Amino acid sequence: MSNRAIVLDANILIRAVLGKQVRELIFGNAETVKFFAPDVAYADARKHLPALLKKRGVEPSAAMLVLDRLEGIVQPIDSEIYKGMQQQALKRIAVRDADDWPVLACAMTLGCPVWTEDADFFGTGVATWTSDRIALYFV
């Protein structure tokens, strides 16, 4: 078993529900990679997914089950665990998007990279992977 771990941004959780590629990457690497997401990432995904699904003509209840299933693999991290890094994370990312601090704080707390499609994480001092490159991290 690998000791690789990565923190997922809400946009990756949403992509895992909406598309096949990201979901397959997560499920396909679940035995060798530990996946995490701040609890608020799940809240954001649950907030934004219904409208995205409706726009695509997808039945929300079935798609939301996929998100529930992901929660068994992508462990939600309670804010109590990462809130101690809030100020440091905000110093690094607030100029770009202060709402992203929980993802960065989780990565800093756990000492692992972030998987996101959000360029706001670049230059924060934490390794950042995008979906088109993430398979390299899993090797």
N, C-alpha and C positions, 0 to 999 in steps of 0.2 A: 504494500500500500504506500502510495506517495504521500509526502507531507505537503503537497501543494494545496493552497487555499486561495480563494479570490472572492471579492465583494462585488455583488451585482448592483448596478443602478436600476431604478424603476423602469427605465426605457428598455433594459434587457429583459426584465420580467414580462413586459408588454410584448416585446418581439417574440418571446418564447410562446406566448399564448396565440399571437396572430400568425406566426409563421413556423414553418417546419425546421429550418436550418438551425436556429438558435436552440430550439427545444431539443433537437437531436444532439447538439453539442453538449448540452447540460446532461441529459439522460445517458448519453454515450460515455461520459467521463465521470459519472457519479461515483464509481468505485475507486478512482484514483485521485480525485480532486474534491476538496471540501468547498462547498458553495455557501456563501452567506449573503444576506441583504439586511439592511436596517429595517426595523419594523415599519417605519414610515414609507419605505419603498413599496411594501405590499399595500399599504393604505393608498398611496398614490396610484398604483396600478388598478386597484379596485375602484378608485374614483374615476379614472380616465377611460378604462376599458369599455364600459357599457356604450358610451357615445361612439367610440371607434368601431366597435362591433356593429352597432346599428348602421353606421355609415357604410359598412362593408356588406350589410345584409346578412350578418351572422347571428344566430340565436345566442344571446348572452349567457343563458344558464349553462349550456354545454361548454362554452369557452371558459367560463369562470371556474368550472370543474378542473380545467387544465391548470389554472392558477393555484387552485387548492392542492392539486397533485404535486405541483412544483414545490410547494411549501414543505413537502416531505423530503425534498432533496436540497433545496436552497433554504438553509436554516435562517429563520428570522432572528435578528439580534435585538434584544430589548434595549430601549434607550438608556436604561440604567447602566448598561455595560459601556456604552460609548460616549455618554454625555460629558465625562471628564475631559474629553479631547475637543469639546465644542469650541472653546476660544481659539485654540491652536488651529483647528480646521477652518474656522471663520477667517482667521488672519490670512490663510493660504488661498481661500476660494471666494471670499465675500465680494471682491471687486468684480468677479465674473457672475456668480449666481449663489447668493447666500443660502438659498433653499437646498443646495446640494451638500451642505456641511455634514449631515448625518452619514452619507456614503463615505465621504473622506475620513470622518472621525472613526468609522468602523474599520476602514483599511489601516489607519494609523494605529488603532488599538490592537488589531489582530496582526499587524506587521505583514500585510499582504497587498497585492495590487487590486486595482479596480477594473471591472469590465463594464464599459459604457460606450455609447455613441456620442456622448456629450464632450465637446472639445474644451469645456470649462475646466476639466480635470487636468489638462496638460499643463505642466509647469508648476504643479502643486507640491512636488517632491515625492509623490507616490507614483509608482509605475502604473501606467494606464494602457489597457488593451481594448481594441475595438474588435467587433465580430469578424471582420475580414482577416484578422491576424491571431485571434485567440487560440486557434489550433496549435500554433507554435509554442504557446505557454503550456499547453497540455501534454506536450511530448516529453 
